[in-house]
């Protein structure tokens, strides 16, 4: 087929973006991902294809910056707020994620547009879980910020891959014994206890 007459790739949609989020989560929570795919009325092949296309956009030398990429895929943000982080001011833009109605996808950008962080956060006004023991941490139940607040002081650690974070903290288990724990998050959403 002549590449000049080939059909252009279909637009990358918010559904495709949700599949990208799920693709990275499938490494740790395949059962939950299967349920989510059924909810979205799609399958693993579509998830892999969405991830392939996303990675191609991210790695393209002609690609847009991360902030522009999110706006082109997700549309205008639901809200944009200014946030102070130490001496710096950042822009926090959030978008709804239909698969998780109580969460929003947040992109934190520096002045000039460089993206500092991109992850799932609790939606404004949505009730945040307050786990008291590690057994109360269920996959997909809490964001990084919620676990850090519940088990302060928590220590951020480097994750095992891009879009993954870890938090180290001391917390009681069901027996009441306080132990050191490490929780792993993908796109900011709790996945599993590492130790």
C-alpha positions as CSV (number, residue, x, y, z in Angstrom):
1,X,0.0,0.0,0.0
2,X,1.3,3.5,-0.8
3,X,2.1,5.2,2.5
4,X,0.9,8.5,1.0
5,X,-2.6,7.0,0.6
6,X,-2.7,4.9,3.8
7,X,-5.4,5.6,6.3
8,X,-4.0,7.7,9.2
9,X,-3.9,6.1,12.6
10,X,-7.1,6.6,14.6
11,X,-6.9,9.4,17.2
12,X,-5.5,8.4,20.6
13,X,-8.5,8.7,23.0
14,X,-9.1,8.9,26.7
15,X,-10.1,5.2,26.5
16,X,-6.7,4.4,25.0
17,X,-5.1,6.4,27.8
18,X,-6.9,4.3,30.4
19,X,-5.5,1.2,28.7
20,X,-2.0,2.6,29.0
21,X,-2.5,3.1,32.7
22,X,-3.8,-0.5,33.0
23,X,-0.9,-1.9,30.9
24,X,1.6,-1.0,33.6
25,X,-0.6,-2.1,36.4
26,X,-1.1,-5.5,34.8
27,X,2.4,-6.5,36.0
28,X,1.2,-6.6,39.6
29,X,-2.6,-6.8,39.5
30,X,-3.6,-8.9,36.5
31,X,-7.0,-9.9,38.0
32,X,-8.0,-6.3,38.6
33,X,-6.8,-5.4,35.1
34,X,-9.0,-8.1,33.6
35,X,-12.0,-6.8,35.5
36,X,-11.2,-3.3,34.3
37,X,-10.9,-4.4,30.7
38,X,-14.3,-6.1,30.9
39,X,-15.7,-2.9,32.4
40,X,-14.3,-0.9,29.4
41,X,-15.6,-3.6,27.0
42,X,-12.2,-4.2,25.5
43,X,-9.3,-6.7,25.8
44,X,-5.6,-7.3,26.2
45,X,-4.8,-6.9,22.5
46,X,-6.3,-3.4,22.6
47,X,-4.4,-2.6,25.8
48,X,-1.1,-3.7,24.2
49,X,-1.8,-1.7,21.1
50,X,-2.7,1.4,23.1
51,X,0.6,1.0,25.0
52,X,2.6,0.6,21.8
53,X,1.1,3.7,20.3
54,X,1.6,5.7,23.6
55,X,5.3,4.6,23.7
56,X,5.7,5.7,20.1
57,X,4.3,9.1,20.9
58,X,6.5,9.5,24.0
59,X,9.7,8.5,22.1
60,X,9.0,10.3,18.9
61,X,11.7,13.0,18.1
62,X,8.9,15.1,16.6
63,X,6.5,14.4,19.5
64,X,4.9,17.1,21.6
65,X,6.0,17.8,25.1
66,X,4.3,15.8,27.9
67,X,1.9,18.6,28.9
68,X,0.8,19.2,25.3
69,X,0.5,15.4,24.8
70,X,-1.9,15.0,27.7
71,X,-4.0,17.9,26.5
72,X,-4.2,16.5,23.0
73,X,-5.3,13.1,24.3
74,X,-7.4,14.0,27.3
75,X,-8.8,17.4,26.1
76,X,-8.9,20.5,28.3
77,X,-8.2,19.8,32.0
78,X,-11.1,19.6,34.4
79,X,-9.2,22.2,36.5
80,X,-5.8,23.9,36.7
81,X,-4.4,25.2,40.0
82,X,-1.2,26.8,41.1
83,X,0.7,24.8,43.7
84,X,3.7,25.8,45.9
85,X,6.4,23.2,46.4
86,X,9.0,24.7,48.6
87,X,10.2,27.9,46.8
88,X,8.8,26.8,43.5
89,X,5.4,27.4,41.9
90,X,3.9,24.6,39.8
91,X,0.8,24.1,37.7
92,X,-1.4,21.2,38.6
93,X,-3.8,20.1,35.8
94,X,-6.3,17.3,36.5
95,X,-8.5,15.2,34.2
96,X,-11.3,12.7,35.1
97,X,-10.6,9.0,34.6
98,X,-13.9,7.2,34.0
99,X,-12.6,3.9,35.2
100,X,-11.9,5.4,38.6
101,X,-14.6,8.1,39.2
102,X,-13.1,9.1,42.6
103,X,-9.6,9.7,41.1
104,X,-8.2,12.3,38.7
105,X,-5.0,12.1,36.5
106,X,-2.8,14.9,37.6
107,X,0.1,16.5,35.6
108,X,2.3,18.8,37.7
109,X,4.3,21.2,35.5
110,X,7.0,23.7,36.1
111,X,6.9,27.2,34.7
112,X,7.6,26.9,31.0
113,X,5.7,23.6,30.7
114,X,8.3,20.9,31.8
115,X,6.3,18.1,33.4
116,X,7.6,17.2,36.9
117,X,5.1,14.5,37.8
118,X,2.1,12.6,36.3
119,X,-0.1,10.3,38.4
120,X,-3.5,9.5,39.8
121,X,-4.7,11.5,42.8
122,X,-8.0,11.6,44.7
123,X,-10.6,13.8,43.1
124,X,-11.4,17.1,44.9
125,X,-14.2,16.5,47.3
126,X,-14.0,12.6,47.1
127,X,-13.6,10.8,50.5
128,X,-10.0,9.6,51.0
129,X,-9.4,6.3,52.7
130,X,-7.6,6.3,56.0
131,X,-5.9,3.0,56.5
132,X,-4.7,2.2,60.0
133,X,-2.8,-1.0,59.4
134,X,-1.0,-2.5,56.4
135,X,-3.8,-5.1,56.0
136,X,-6.2,-2.3,55.2
137,X,-4.2,-1.4,52.1
138,X,-6.0,-3.0,49.3
139,X,-4.7,-2.8,45.6
140,X,-6.1,0.3,43.9
141,X,-7.5,1.6,47.2
142,X,-5.1,4.5,47.9
143,X,-2.9,7.0,46.2
144,X,0.7,7.7,47.1
145,X,-0.3,10.9,49.0
146,X,-3.0,9.0,51.0
147,X,-0.6,6.3,52.2
148,X,2.1,8.9,53.0
149,X,-0.4,10.8,55.2
150,X,-1.8,7.6,56.8
151,X,1.6,6.3,57.8
152,X,3.7,9.5,58.3
153,X,6.5,10.0,58.2
154,X,6.9,8.0,54.9
155,X,10.1,8.0,52.9
156,X,9.8,8.1,49.1
157,X,11.9,5.6,47.2
158,X,12.8,5.1,43.6
159,X,10.4,2.7,41.8
160,X,11.3,-0.4,39.8
161,X,10.3,1.3,36.5
162,X,9.1,4.6,35.1
163,X,5.6,5.5,36.4
164,X,6.3,3.4,39.6
165,X,7.0,4.8,43.0
166,X,7.7,3.2,46.4
167,X,7.1,4.5,49.9
168,X,8.9,3.1,53.0
169,X,7.1,3.6,56.3
170,X,6.6,2.1,59.7
171,X,3.1,0.9,60.5
172,X,1.2,-1.6,62.7
173,X,0.1,-4.9,61.3
174,X,-3.1,-6.8,62.4
175,X,-1.3,-8.0,65.5
176,X,-0.4,-4.4,66.5
177,X,3.3,-4.9,66.0
178,X,5.0,-2.0,64.2
179,X,7.2,-2.9,61.4
180,X,9.0,-1.3,58.4
181,X,7.1,-1.7,55.2
182,X,7.5,-0.8,51.5
183,X,4.5,-0.1,49.3
184,X,4.6,0.0,45.5
185,X,2.5,2.3,43.4
186,X,1.9,2.4,39.6
187,X,0.8,5.8,38.1
188,X,0.3,6.9,41.8
189,X,-2.1,4.1,42.7
190,X,-1.3,1.5,45.4
191,X,-0.5,-2.0,43.8
192,X,1.2,-4.1,46.5
193,X,3.4,-4.4,49.5
194,X,7.0,-5.2,48.5
195,X,8.1,-6.2,52.0
